[in-house]
Amino acid sequence: MSTAPPDPTILARGAPRRAQPAEAGAEEGRALLARLRPAILTFLVWTSVGVFLAAADALNGYFEWHRFVAKMMESWSWALLTPVLLLIDRKLASGEQNIVRLAFLFLVLSVPFSLAHTYLTGLLLYPITEIWWNPLRRHDYAVFYFLGSWQMYCGLVGVLYAFKYYNRLLTSQLQLERVEKSLLESRLNALRLQLEPHFLFNALNAISSEVASDPNLARDMIGDLGALLRQSLDCKDRAEITLAQELSLLEHYLSIQRVRFGDRIEIEIEIEPRTLSAMVPSMLLQPLVENAIRHGIEGRLSGGKVMISASRSGDRLLLLVRDDGVGLPADWRMEASTGLGVRVARERLAALYPDMGENGFLIRRRESGGTEVAISIPLHGAGDRA
C-alpha cells in the first residue's frame, strides 16, 4: 500500500515553527549579554588597574606572586563596590544639583566606602597565608589599607565626575549645534519669504502690462509663472539645491522675460557640465538676473544681453551674472545698496557659507559696459553637507 509524499508547503510552513526555539534562545542570550555588559566592563577595567599596579612592583625588581594576587584582590574589591557607588551617585545626582553639596556628601561617604574596601579586601585575602600584611591578620596594617582605599575612592569619584561632565559638555554642544542649525534654517526661511513676494509682485506687474495689449502673450507668461512657483514650492524646505535645479527654476523666469521683451533681450548661458551637481542656495540666480534686466536693460530701447555662467575654480564654484546695460551709478556702493535682491542674496550666502570670504560676493562695473555679479562659494555636492 503506497503512501503519498508529504506536502512540501506543509514542511515549509512548519520550518519556521521548529526554528522559533533557537531564535528565542539566541534573543535571550543577547538580552542576557546586554544586561551583563556593564558588569563585565567593570571587571575588565579594574583588572586592568590591578595589572597596572602590580606592574610597578615588577619594574622595581621584586615581583612575587602573592604580591600580584594582593593587588588584583584589591582591584576586584573595588569592582564589587563600584555598582554600589554608581547607584548612590545616581540617587544623589537626581536630587542634588549643587556641586559643593555633592562634594561634601561624597566626602562623608568616603569613610564607610574606604572601611568597606579595607575589610572586603582582607576577607578575600584571608585564605592566602603568605599575605601576612592582611588587615584582618595584622590590625596595624588596617590604617595603611584604609588610607590607600580612601585615595583610590577619591580618584574613582574624580574620574566618574570627569566622565559625567565631559559627557554633559558633549551633549550641550550637540544641543547647541541643533539650536544654531534651527535658527539658521529659520533665518534662511525668513529671508526667502522676503524674496518670494517681491519677485511675485514684479512678475505679476510685468504680466499685467501685457494683458490688455496681448492676452495670448500674457497667458503664456502666466503659464511660465505657474510652473516657476510650483517648482519653487517643491524646493521650499531645502536651503540648497543642485545647480541643475536652480537653472531649471531660472529658465521659467527667463521664459517670462523672453516673451515680454522679445528680440530686445538676449540670454546667454554657459555652464560647465561638471558643476551641474554642485549645491547652491535655492532662488539665488533669479533676483540677480532680475536686477540685471530691470536696472541694466529694461530702460534701453535697444535692449541688451544677459550672460549667466558657472565654472569650477579649484575647490570653489564660480557663478557670474553679467549684462551689457547701463551699468552702475558713479556713486554706487554695495554696502549702501537698498535693493532687496542684493541684500537677501548677501545675507543668505553669509549664513550658509561663513567662511566664504570678502570676495565671495562682488558687484562691479564691466570695462566694456554693464554690470557683473560674481559669486564664489565652496564646491560641494548633495552628500557633502549635513
WORA-V100603 format. One record per residue. RES is the residue in three letters. PHI is phi in radians with two decimals (* if undefined). D_LAST is the distance of its C-alpha to the last C-alpha in Angstrom with 2 decimals. Layout:
BEGIN
res={RES	RES}
phi={PHI	PHI}
d_last={D_LAST	D_LAST}
END
This chain:
BEGIN
res={MET	SER	THR	ALA	PRO	PRO	ASP	PRO	THR	ILE	LEU	ALA	ARG	GLY	ALA	PRO	ARG	ARG	ALA	GLN	PRO	ALA	GLU	ALA	GLY	ALA	GLU	GLU	GLY	ARG	ALA	LEU	LEU	ALA	ARG	LEU	ARG	PRO	ALA	ILE	LEU	THR	PHE	LEU	VAL	TRP	THR	SER	VAL	GLY	VAL	PHE	LEU	ALA	ALA	ALA	ASP	ALA	LEU	ASN	GLY	TYR	PHE	GLU	TRP	HIS	ARG	PHE	VAL	ALA	LYS	MET	MET	GLU	SER	TRP	SER	TRP	ALA	LEU	LEU	THR	PRO	VAL	LEU	LEU	LEU	ILE	ASP	ARG	LYS	LEU	ALA	SER	GLY	GLU	GLN	ASN	ILE	VAL	ARG	LEU	ALA	PHE	LEU	PHE	LEU	VAL	LEU	SER	VAL	PRO	PHE	SER	LEU	ALA	HIS	THR	TYR	LEU	THR	GLY	LEU	LEU	LEU	TYR	PRO	ILE	THR	GLU	ILE	TRP	TRP	ASN	PRO	LEU	ARG	ARG	HIS	ASP	TYR	ALA	VAL	PHE	TYR	PHE	LEU	GLY	SER	TRP	GLN	MET	TYR	CYS	GLY	LEU	VAL	GLY	VAL	LEU	TYR	ALA	PHE	LYS	TYR	TYR	ASN	ARG	LEU	LEU	THR	SER	GLN	LEU	GLN	LEU	GLU	ARG	VAL	GLU	LYS	SER	LEU	LEU	GLU	SER	ARG	LEU	ASN	ALA	LEU	ARG	LEU	GLN	LEU	GLU	PRO	HIS	PHE	LEU	PHE	ASN	ALA	LEU	ASN	ALA	ILE	SER	SER	GLU	VAL	ALA	SER	ASP	PRO	ASN	LEU	ALA	ARG	ASP	MET	ILE	GLY	ASP	LEU	GLY	ALA	LEU	LEU	ARG	GLN	SER	LEU	ASP	CYS	LYS	ASP	ARG	ALA	GLU	ILE	THR	LEU	ALA	GLN	GLU	LEU	SER	LEU	LEU	GLU	HIS	TYR	LEU	SER	ILE	GLN	ARG	VAL	ARG	PHE	GLY	ASP	ARG	ILE	GLU	ILE	GLU	ILE	GLU	ILE	GLU	PRO	ARG	THR	LEU	SER	ALA	MET	VAL	PRO	SER	MET	LEU	LEU	GLN	PRO	LEU	VAL	GLU	ASN	ALA	ILE	ARG	HIS	GLY	ILE	GLU	GLY	ARG	LEU	SER	GLY	GLY	LYS	VAL	MET	ILE	SER	ALA	SER	ARG	SER	GLY	ASP	ARG	LEU	LEU	LEU	LEU	VAL	ARG	ASP	ASP	GLY	VAL	GLY	LEU	PRO	ALA	ASP	TRP	ARG	MET	GLU	ALA	SER	THR	GLY	LEU	GLY	VAL	ARG	VAL	ALA	ARG	GLU	ARG	LEU	ALA	ALA	LEU	TYR	PRO	ASP	MET	GLY	GLU	ASN	GLY	PHE	LEU	ILE	ARG	ARG	ARG	GLU	SER	GLY	GLY	THR	GLU	VAL	ALA	ILE	SER	ILE	PRO	LEU	HIS	GLY	ALA	GLY	ASP	ARG	ALA}
phi={*	-1.53	-2.02	-1.26	-1.15	-1.16	-1.19	-1.09	-1.18	-1.17	-1.09	-1.15	-1.21	-1.39	-1.05	-1.06	-1.18	-1.24	-1.44	-1.07	-1.02	-1.13	-1.13	-1.12	-1.14	-1.14	-1.14	-1.13	-1.11	-1.15	-1.14	-1.13	-1.11	-1.12	-1.24	-1.48	-1.00	-1.06	-1.16	-1.13	-1.12	-1.05	-1.10	-1.16	-1.12	-1.24	-1.09	-1.10	-1.10	-1.08	-1.09	-1.11	-1.18	-1.23	-1.13	-1.11	-1.14	-1.11	-1.20	-1.41	1.60	-2.24	-1.29	-2.35	-1.10	-1.25	-1.18	-1.08	-1.07	-1.09	-1.11	-1.16	-1.13	-1.05	-1.21	-1.20	-1.11	-1.16	-1.09	-1.28	-1.54	-1.03	-1.02	-1.15	-1.12	-1.14	-1.15	-1.12	-1.07	-1.11	-1.17	-1.22	-1.18	-1.25	-1.96	-2.30	-1.86	-1.34	-1.13	-1.16	-1.18	-1.07	-1.08	-1.13	-1.10	-1.20	-1.14	-1.11	-1.23	-1.09	-1.18	-1.12	-1.16	-1.16	-1.12	-1.06	-1.19	-1.05	-1.45	-1.19	-1.11	-1.05	-1.16	-1.20	-1.52	-1.02	-1.15	-1.66	-1.21	-1.17	-1.52	-1.36	-1.53	-1.03	-1.10	-1.41	-1.62	-2.11	-1.16	-1.23	-1.54	-1.11	-1.13	-1.03	-1.15	-1.09	-1.14	-1.13	-1.15	-1.12	-1.12	-1.15	-1.06	-1.08	-1.12	-1.12	-1.12	-1.08	-1.13	-1.02	-1.34	-1.11	-1.16	-1.10	-1.28	-1.16	-1.12	-1.15	-1.11	-1.09	-1.12	-1.13	-1.11	-1.11	-1.12	-1.12	-1.09	-1.15	-1.13	-1.09	-1.13	-1.12	-1.13	-1.11	-1.12	-1.12	-1.14	-1.12	-1.12	-1.12	-1.13	-1.18	-1.11	-1.21	-1.33	-1.15	-1.07	-1.08	-1.14	-1.09	-1.06	-1.12	-1.15	-1.15	-1.11	-1.16	-1.21	-1.09	-1.23	-1.83	-1.08	-1.31	-1.38	-2.59	-1.03	-1.10	-1.12	-1.11	-1.12	-1.11	-1.14	-1.11	-1.08	-1.15	-1.13	-1.08	-1.12	-1.13	-1.14	-1.11	-1.20	-1.15	-1.13	-1.12	-1.84	-1.17	-1.59	-2.05	-1.26	-2.24	-2.36	-1.26	-1.07	-1.08	-1.18	-1.10	-1.20	-1.15	-1.06	-1.12	-1.10	-1.14	-1.15	-1.12	-1.10	-1.08	-1.22	-1.13	-1.14	-1.24	-1.63	1.09	-1.30	-1.33	-2.20	-2.20	-1.98	-2.17	-2.17	-2.18	-2.18	-1.22	-0.96	-1.27	-1.65	-1.14	-1.58	-1.21	-1.58	-2.42	-1.08	-1.18	1.01	-1.48	-1.36	-1.01	-1.15	-1.26	-1.18	-1.07	-1.08	-1.08	-1.31	-1.21	-1.68	-1.86	-2.08	-1.00	-1.41	-1.72	-1.11	-1.40	1.30	3.05	-2.26	-2.08	-2.09	-2.09	-2.42	-2.46	-2.55	-1.81	-2.26	1.14	-1.75	-2.23	-1.79	-1.88	-1.98	-2.23	-2.17	-2.19	-2.46	-1.94	-1.43	-1.30	1.48	-1.46	-1.07	-1.09	-1.73	-1.31	-2.36	-1.12	-1.08	-1.71	-1.20	-1.82	-1.17	-1.13	-1.05	-1.17	-1.10	-1.15	-1.06	-1.09	-1.18	-1.14	-1.12	-1.13	-1.28	-1.37	-2.26	-1.06	-1.67	-1.14	1.59	-1.15	-1.59	-1.30	-2.46	-2.27	-2.16	-2.53	-1.36	-1.60	-1.09	-1.48	1.84	1.76	-2.29	-2.28	-1.93	-2.03	-2.15	-2.20	-2.23	-1.00	-1.51	-2.66	-1.71	-1.13	-1.73	-1.63	-2.11	-1.26}
d_last={72.41	68.92	65.74	62.69	59.56	56.77	54.27	51.06	48.98	50.56	49.67	46.07	45.87	47.48	45.20	42.23	44.71	46.06	42.58	41.66	43.51	41.77	38.33	39.32	40.54	37.35	35.36	37.80	37.49	33.72	34.17	36.90	34.83	32.00	34.69	36.27	33.16	33.35	37.08	36.64	34.00	36.33	39.24	37.47	36.30	39.83	41.37	39.35	40.61	44.15	43.98	42.70	45.60	48.11	46.95	48.23	51.74	51.50	50.61	53.61	55.88	57.23	55.07	56.94	55.79	56.80	54.86	51.77	52.41	52.86	49.47	47.78	49.65	48.59	44.90	45.29	47.00	43.86	41.89	44.20	43.81	40.02	39.34	41.92	40.27	36.83	38.47	40.25	37.13	35.33	38.34	38.68	35.04	34.79	37.78	37.91	35.20	37.45	36.84	40.49	41.89	39.67	40.88	44.46	44.16	42.79	45.57	48.13	46.69	46.93	50.70	50.79	47.87	49.61	52.87	51.31	49.76	53.04	55.19	52.70	52.60	56.39	56.69	54.53	56.51	59.93	60.81	60.41	63.68	62.74	60.27	63.03	60.78	59.53	59.57	61.48	64.13	64.31	63.68	63.65	60.30	58.75	57.97	56.38	54.12	53.38	52.22	50.05	48.55	47.96	46.12	43.94	43.27	42.15	39.86	38.43	37.77	36.21	33.81	33.01	32.14	30.26	27.90	27.80	26.97	24.37	22.67	23.11	21.58	18.39	18.33	19.02	16.27	13.72	15.47	15.56	11.85	11.65	14.63	13.42	10.31	12.97	15.39	13.31	12.77	16.48	17.51	15.92	17.58	20.75	20.83	20.45	23.18	25.35	24.92	25.60	29.04	30.08	29.35	30.97	34.03	34.52	34.16	36.61	38.93	39.04	39.73	42.41	44.34	44.84	45.71	49.41	50.03	48.13	46.88	45.73	43.62	42.12	41.43	39.45	37.43	36.72	35.50	33.02	31.89	31.42	29.34	27.16	26.69	25.99	23.27	21.86	21.78	19.80	16.95	17.50	14.59	12.00	11.56	11.21	13.26	14.75	17.78	19.98	19.18	19.73	23.02	24.03	23.74	25.66	28.29	29.43	29.93	31.79	33.95	35.09	36.02	37.79	39.85	40.61	41.59	42.91	44.27	43.59	39.94	38.49	34.82	33.63	30.15	29.29	25.92	25.20	24.23	21.56	19.60	19.48	16.15	14.51	12.16	14.14	14.54	16.52	20.23	20.14	23.11	25.38	26.49	27.09	29.18	30.91	31.88	33.23	35.37	36.57	37.35	38.13	39.79	40.85	43.78	45.25	47.84	47.00	43.30	40.94	38.00	34.22	32.16	28.41	26.93	23.69	23.75	21.92	23.01	21.82	18.09	18.13	18.63	21.92	22.82	26.44	28.32	32.04	35.28	38.96	39.98	41.77	39.27	38.34	41.08	42.64	41.46	37.88	35.14	31.45	31.39	34.17	32.82	32.94	31.45	28.73	26.88	26.72	25.83	22.98	21.57	21.80	20.23	17.22	16.69	17.33	14.84	11.90	13.12	15.14	16.26	17.51	21.07	24.32	24.73	21.44	23.34	27.10	29.92	33.19	36.54	37.30	40.46	41.64	41.11	38.31	34.84	31.66	28.12	25.88	22.08	20.29	16.49	14.22	14.24	11.13	10.89	9.18	7.52	6.80	3.73	0.00}
END
